[in-house]
Amino acid sequence: MDPIITITATVASLLVIAGFVVALAAMRPRRRRAASGETEFLTRLPYTRAPHLLVSDHRALFVALNAAAPDDLAVLPHMRLSDILHIEPHTTQSECYQERIRDSVLDFVLCDAQTTMPRLV
């Protein structure tokens, strides 16, 4: 068998196993310190679902952009700039450049509906 296929299959298997481990760890009861100093067990994680991904103004713009965009473009809200821009390999001080864009979030990105290649930011 081709060594590349074997390596790919091994990596895929390890990723699946890692996913199961993470899922199992997320399902087990959590401990936290109560105000009294005693450890208490949480039956579920202390998160709730956000009621909306977009506030009303952004939701209205999102609807308008989707209506105006051609069928071959998709509108993606709240994209991290670091998901769109990558630092070129072998750049000196690449950490400095990455830090400049790390926390930047774009309101909307228009991308190719088939390939998700960014077209307009």
DOKOLFI-471957 format. One record per residue (C-alpha): residue in one letter; x, y, z. Coordinates in steps of 0.001 Angstrom, whole numbers, plus 524288, in hexadecimal, padded with zeros to 5 digits. Example, Ala and Ser with C-alpha at 12.3 -4.5 7.8 and 13.67 -1.06 7.14 Angstrom:
2
<node aa="A" east="8300C" north="7EE6C" up="81E78"/>
<node aa="S" east="83566" north="7FBDC" up="81BE4"/>
END
This chain:
121
<node aa="M" east="80000" north="80000" up="80000"/>
<node aa="D" east="80495" north="80DC5" up="7FD29"/>
<node aa="P" east="80B33" north="813D5" up="8092E"/>
<node aa="I" east="8040C" north="820C2" up="8073F"/>
<node aa="I" east="7F6D7" north="819E6" up="807D7"/>
<node aa="T" east="7FB2E" north="81298" up="8140C"/>
<node aa="I" east="7FFA4" north="81F2D" up="81AA0"/>
<node aa="T" east="7F328" north="82628" up="816A9"/>
<node aa="A" east="7EAC3" north="81B20" up="81BF8"/>
<node aa="T" east="7F286" north="81B00" up="828AF"/>
<node aa="V" east="7F128" north="829B5" up="82A69"/>
<node aa="A" east="7E29B" north="828FF" up="82775"/>
<node aa="S" east="7E0EC" north="81E19" up="83166"/>
<node aa="L" east="7E840" north="825D5" up="83BB6"/>
<node aa="L" east="7DFCD" north="831C7" up="83914"/>
<node aa="V" east="7D369" north="829B9" up="83AB0"/>
<node aa="I" east="7D86E" north="8240F" up="84774"/>
<node aa="A" east="7DC51" north="8319F" up="84C42"/>
<node aa="G" east="7CEA8" north="83675" up="848EB"/>
<node aa="F" east="7C895" north="82B9D" up="8510D"/>
<node aa="V" east="7D190" north="82EB5" up="85C7C"/>
<node aa="V" east="7CDF2" north="83D1E" up="85BF5"/>
<node aa="A" east="7BF75" north="839CE" up="85B12"/>
<node aa="L" east="7C054" north="830A3" up="866B4"/>
<node aa="A" east="7C7E4" north="83AAA" up="86E9C"/>
<node aa="A" east="7BDA0" north="844F1" up="86B9D"/>
<node aa="M" east="7B2BC" north="83BFE" up="87063"/>
<node aa="R" east="7B864" north="83883" up="87DA4"/>
<node aa="P" east="7B416" north="84052" up="8897E"/>
<node aa="R" east="7BC32" north="84C60" up="88C5A"/>
<node aa="R" east="7C129" north="850E7" up="8997C"/>
<node aa="R" east="7C195" north="85EC1" up="89E43"/>
<node aa="R" east="7C39D" north="86581" up="8AB21"/>
<node aa="A" east="7B738" north="86A8D" up="8B152"/>
<node aa="A" east="7B73A" north="87734" up="8B918"/>
<node aa="S" east="7B80B" north="86EF9" up="8C570"/>
<node aa="G" east="7C4E4" north="8693D" up="8C0B3"/>
<node aa="E" east="7BF54" north="85BA9" up="8BE97"/>
<node aa="T" east="7C0A1" north="854D3" up="8B197"/>
<node aa="E" east="7B3D5" north="85320" up="8AA6F"/>
<node aa="F" east="7B137" north="84B03" up="89E59"/>
<node aa="L" east="7AA9E" north="850F4" up="8928A"/>
<node aa="T" east="7A110" north="84833" up="88B7E"/>
<node aa="R" east="7A30B" north="84FFE" up="87EFB"/>
<node aa="L" east="7AC1C" north="85A70" up="879F6"/>
<node aa="P" east="7A84B" north="8684F" up="87DF5"/>
<node aa="Y" east="7A59D" north="86D56" up="87030"/>
<node aa="T" east="79922" north="8718B" up="8698E"/>
<node aa="R" east="79671" north="8739C" up="85B39"/>
<node aa="A" east="796AC" north="881A2" up="85685"/>
<node aa="P" east="7890A" north="885FC" up="85257"/>
<node aa="H" east="78E59" north="88BA6" up="84580"/>
<node aa="L" east="79B41" north="88B20" up="83E61"/>
<node aa="L" east="79927" north="898E2" up="8395A"/>
<node aa="V" east="79387" north="8A4DA" up="83FF8"/>
<node aa="S" east="787C0" north="8AAD4" up="83924"/>
<node aa="D" east="78F83" north="8B4C7" up="83116"/>
<node aa="H" east="798F4" north="8AA77" up="82C39"/>
<node aa="R" east="78DC1" north="8A0FC" up="829E1"/>
<node aa="A" east="786F6" north="8AAFF" up="82111"/>
<node aa="L" east="79391" north="8AD39" up="8197B"/>
<node aa="F" east="795CA" north="89E82" up="8189A"/>
<node aa="V" east="78839" north="89C92" up="812BF"/>
<node aa="A" east="78A60" north="8A7CF" up="80924"/>
<node aa="L" east="797BC" north="8A2AC" up="80503"/>
<node aa="N" east="79256" north="894FC" up="802FD"/>
<node aa="A" east="78736" north="89A66" up="7FABA"/>
<node aa="A" east="79067" north="8A2BD" up="7F281"/>
<node aa="A" east="79B60" north="898D8" up="7F0EE"/>
<node aa="P" east="79BB0" north="8909E" up="7E49D"/>
<node aa="D" east="798D4" north="8821B" up="7E632"/>
<node aa="D" east="7A72F" north="87E98" up="7E48B"/>
<node aa="L" east="7AAF9" north="8867B" up="7F0A6"/>
<node aa="A" east="7A882" north="88342" up="7FEE9"/>
<node aa="V" east="7A806" north="88D41" up="809EC"/>
<node aa="L" east="7AF5D" north="8893C" up="81631"/>
<node aa="P" east="7ADEE" north="89193" up="82276"/>
<node aa="H" east="7B829" north="893E2" up="82D0B"/>
<node aa="M" east="7C431" north="88DF7" up="826C5"/>
<node aa="R" east="7D170" north="88F14" up="82D4D"/>
<node aa="L" east="7DB3A" north="89656" up="824EC"/>
<node aa="S" east="7E567" north="88BEF" up="82833"/>
<node aa="D" east="7DC92" north="881DA" up="8218C"/>
<node aa="I" east="7DD78" north="8899F" up="814F1"/>
<node aa="L" east="7EB6B" north="88EBE" up="8153F"/>
<node aa="H" east="7F708" north="885EA" up="81796"/>
<node aa="I" east="804F6" north="88A08" up="81A1B"/>
<node aa="E" east="80E0B" north="88649" up="80F06"/>
<node aa="P" east="81788" north="87B56" up="81260"/>
<node aa="H" east="8251C" north="87F54" up="816B0"/>
<node aa="T" east="820B1" north="88D18" up="81A70"/>
<node aa="T" east="8299E" north="89303" up="82490"/>
<node aa="Q" east="82272" north="896EF" up="830E3"/>
<node aa="S" east="81663" north="88F87" up="82C6C"/>
<node aa="E" east="81118" north="88F6A" up="83A5B"/>
<node aa="C" east="810B2" north="89E48" up="83A14"/>
<node aa="Y" east="808B1" north="89E44" up="82D95"/>
<node aa="Q" east="7FFBD" north="89391" up="832A7"/>
<node aa="E" east="7FD69" north="89B3C" up="83F23"/>
<node aa="R" east="7F919" north="8A71B" up="83738"/>
<node aa="I" east="7EDB9" north="89F99" up="8313B"/>
<node aa="R" east="7EB09" north="89580" up="83BEA"/>
<node aa="D" east="7DFA6" north="89C78" up="8428E"/>
<node aa="S" east="7D9DD" north="8A308" up="8367A"/>
<node aa="V" east="7CC45" north="89E8D" up="83288"/>
<node aa="L" east="7C5C8" north="8A217" up="825B1"/>
<node aa="D" east="7B73E" north="8A50F" up="825C9"/>
<node aa="F" east="7B465" north="89E2F" up="818E6"/>
<node aa="V" east="7BC05" north="896E6" up="80E85"/>
<node aa="L" east="7B6E0" north="893C3" up="800F9"/>
<node aa="C" east="7BCB2" north="88719" up="7FC2B"/>
<node aa="D" east="7BB15" north="87DA2" up="7F0FD"/>
<node aa="A" east="7AF91" north="874D7" up="7F482"/>
<node aa="Q" east="7B651" north="86893" up="7EF54"/>
<node aa="T" east="7C480" north="86A56" up="7F394"/>
<node aa="T" east="7C2DC" north="87428" up="7FEDA"/>
<node aa="M" east="7CDE8" north="87C34" up="7F911"/>
<node aa="P" east="7CC90" north="88A29" up="7FE51"/>
<node aa="R" east="7C841" north="893CA" up="7F3D3"/>
<node aa="L" east="7C4BE" north="8A030" up="7FB36"/>
<node aa="V" east="7C71D" north="8A45A" up="80936"/>
END
